[in-house]
């Protein structure tokens, strides 16, 4: 049986044993939907971890319950809406399946479900058929489980860590010594923001490319002047650095789509009489902006900087040339 189901069942068992009346083994079997031996094993596990479970005999029948005075209420009470929000976060973190993060979320949701009245939990389950969450370009983190465990420990306890990181140029991986500051989950991808001892600079490491991680016994301190929000503010997506002004004119047809979204914290939109808009922002890297704009085709015209305009023109020439070469070959 999956561990998540076992944890949820044991949590339900705790709730059943919290009443003063108690439950017989037969009642617990029926309510949990398991056999007698499973109930007895679960009770033994709970006793082993410290839950004060006792039994008493009434009219020849044994009743099990928690000792009087023991309270299991959670320190924070969640509303149904709050529970729904947490439940749907599972969909947002779907790309992290196979990692300790996703497994822990699943376990937490199982526990929450076990504390809800049956009708409320069924309502939450039913929402799966009403709302779907899906992202484009999800990554596979199933092979990153052990590395994420180590890195999580290092981030929270501030341990300098040895990692092996693959790149396009170095498929076998390069060993690096880093001070991991934090995880950054962006664009359906999980990244590690860390100070790299080799380059002596702050770098971004894609977690799925970290093939091994080992914490040292040396601790580090994050510099007081480090501000993650300010540091990443210049990035259009992932790449930060010295920002520059970018100005794009979007056609009348694309203007509504651009207006209804926040693409960057510094963006400004100026309306034109013909329905088009001039879109400006202050970002660090032109490569990410170029890749974004090419998807709009002729509906996006770069006004500045000139270098971005030339880069897009050159990229389009390459695409046309390759397309023609492909037709000739076929």
N, C-alpha and C positions, 0 to 999 in steps of 0.2 A: 504493500500500500504506500502511495506517495506520502512523504513526511508532512506535507501541508495538511492532508486530510487527517492524519493522526493527531497533529497539533490542534486542529479545529475540534476534533472529537473530544480530546482531553479537556479543552477549554469549555466545551459544552457540559462535560461531566462535572466540572467544578461548579458551574452554575446550578446544575441539578442537585448537587449535594449541599448547596448553601442554605436551603430551607431548614427550618427546625424539625419538620416532620420527618425528613429523610426519604430515602428510596430503598426499595428492596432490589436485590440483584435482578429479579425478573423484570421489575419496572425499568431499571436502567438498561437492560438488554433491549426492551421494546422501544424505549425512547431514543436510544443511540443506534438501533438497527444492527447490533453486533451480537456475537455469542457470549456465553458466560465467561469463558476463559479470557476473552479480550477485555471485558469489563474488569475482571480481577487483575489483569496485567496493568491496565490503565490506572487503577487505584493504587497498585504497588508503586508505579512510576511517580505518581503525584505525592505519595507518602515519602518517597526517597528524596524528592527535591524540596520537601519541607511543608507540604500542606497537611494541617492537623486533621486527618480523617479518622473518624471513630465509628463504631457500630454498637447497636444495642438491640436486645431481643425483646419483642413484644408478641405475646400470644404464640410463642414458638417460632416467630419469623424474624429474621435479622434485617434491621434498617441501618443504612449507611448515611452519614451526614458529616459536615464539617463541625468542628467543636464550637460551642457557643462562644461568642465574642470575637470570632475571626471574621474579618470583612474583606471582600474581594472586589469591592467597587473600584473602578478605575479612577485615578486622581483627576482626570478631565472627562467631562461628559460631553459627547458629541451630539449635535442635532442630526436629524435624518439628512438634511441638506449637506452638512459637513461630511457625513458618511458617504453620501452619493459622490461628492467631489473627490474624496479619496479613492472610491471605487473606480471612478472613471480615469483616475491618474494611471491606472493599469494600462489603459489603451495608449496613453501618451508615451509611456515607457516601454511599449511593446518591442522596440528595437533592442532593448537590453535583456531580452530573454536569454536564459542560460548563465546569467551573472548573479552574484550574491545580492545585488541591488533588487533585481526583479523577483528573485526567490523570496527575499525578505518582505517585499510588498505583497506578494501573494499570501504569505503567511499572515501578515497583518490583516488583510482583507478577510481571510477565513475566520480570524478571531473576532473581527467586528461582526461578521455575519452570524457567528454563534451567539452573540449577545443580543441580537435583534429579535423581536417577535417574528414568528414564521411568516406572517403576511408582509412585513416590511422587507425581510430578506428576499422573499419571492418577488417583491416589487423591484428591488435592485437587480435581481437576476433578469427580470423581464426587460430592463432597460437596455440590455445587450442587443435586443431585437429592434430597438428604437433609435439608438445612437451608435455610430461607428467612428472610430478614430484611426486614421491611416496616414502614414507619412511616405514620401517618395525617397527612394535611395537608402533604405535601411541597411545597416551594417550587421555583420555576424560576429557576436561577442561570445559565442559558445566556447571558443578556445581561450578566452581571456579570463576565465573564472578565477584561477589561482593568482594571476597577476593583480587583478582588481582587489582581491582580499588583502594582499600585501600592501598595495598602494593606499587602500582605505585606511589601514592601520597607520601607515606613514604620514598621511595627510593630517589625521586627527591628533596624532601624538608627536608630529614634527620630527621624524627620523630621516636623516639622509639615506637615500636608497640607491642601490645599484640596479640599473635596468638594461635590458638588451632590446634595442629599438631598430626595426627594419625601415628602410627607405627604398625608393625606386632604384637608387644607385647601389644600395648595399642590401641585397635581399637576404643575406645571411645574418644581418643585424650588426649593430655597433654597440659596444658596451659603454654606458655612460653613468656618471655619478651625479645625481640630481637631488635638489631639495624640493619635494613636491608641495606646492602651496595649496592647490585646490583642484577639484574636478570641474570641468565646464561642459555642460550638455547643451549642444547647439546644433541645429539642422539635422536632427536625428543621429547625431554622432557624439561620442563621449571622448573628451580630451583632457589631458593632464597639463596644467599650468605649473611649470617648475623652473627653478634656477639651475641652469646647466653648468657644472663645475668646469667642463672642458672649454666652453666658449665664453664663460663668465657673463652670461646674459640670460634673460628670462625667455623661455621657449615654450612652444606648444607641441605636445606629443599626442598623436592619435593613439588611443588606448588599444585598438585592435592590432596595432603594429608593435606593441610591447609584448615580446614573446616570453620574457622572464623578468622577475623582480625579486630583489632580496634586500630587506631593510638592514642597515648597519646599526651599531649601538651608539652612533653619534647623533645628537640632536642639533636642530638649527632653529633660528628665530627669523620670522618674516620681518623684513625692514619696516620700520614704523611709517615710512613715507609711501609704502606700497598701497595703492588704492585700485582694486581690481576694476571697478566700474569706470574710473577715469582712464585707466590703462587701456581698456578694450573699447573705449568710446569711439576711437578713430577707425576701428575695423568696420568694413562693410559687412563682412561675414565672420571670418576667422583671423585675417592677417591685419595686425596693427602696425603702427609706425607714425611717421610724420604726416599729418593730414594735408590735403589740398582740396581746393574747390572743384566740384564737378557740376556741370550744367547740361541738362538734356531737355530737348523739346519732344514731348509726346503728342501724338496725333489726337484728333478729336475722338476717334474710336477707342483709343487706349486710355484716354484721360480719366474716365470714371474708375477704371480698374486701379490706376495709380493712386488716385485721390483717396480711395477707401482703405488703403493700407499704410502702415508705418514701416517704411523700408529702412530708415536710419534715424537716430535721435535728432540729427541736425537738419533734417530735410525741410525745405520750404517750397511752396507751390504758388505760382503766379498764373492767373487765368488770362487767356487771350480772347479777343473778340470772335475769332473763328472757331472757338471751342477747344483748341489745343492748349497745352499747359507747358510752362517752363519749370522744370524740377531741378532744384539745386540741393547739394549736400556737401559736407566736408569730411572726406574719407581718406584712408591711408593708401590703399593698394588699388591700382588701376586694373590689374588682372582679374580680380573678382568682379569688378564693375563691368569690364568688357564681356565676360562670360554671361553676365545677367542681361546686358543690353542686346547681345546678338539674338537672343530668343525673341525679341520684339520685332526683328527685321526692320523694314522701312518705316515702321511706326515710331521709331526712336531715332532722333538726330542729335549727335553730340555737338554742343556749342562750345564747350571748353572742358578740359584742356585740349589743345591741338594734338598732343601726343596720343591721347585716348582715341581721338577721331582717326588718326593715321593707323593705329593698331587695329581698329575694327575694320577699316578699309582693306588692310593687308590680309587680315584673317578671312574676309569674305572673298578676296581674290583667290586665296589658297583653296577655299571650299569649292569654288566654281571650277578651278583647275583640276582638282582631284575628281570632281564629278564628271568632267569631260574625259579624263584619263580612264575612268571606270567604264564609261560607255564604249570607248575604243577597244578596251581589253575584252569586253563581253562580245 
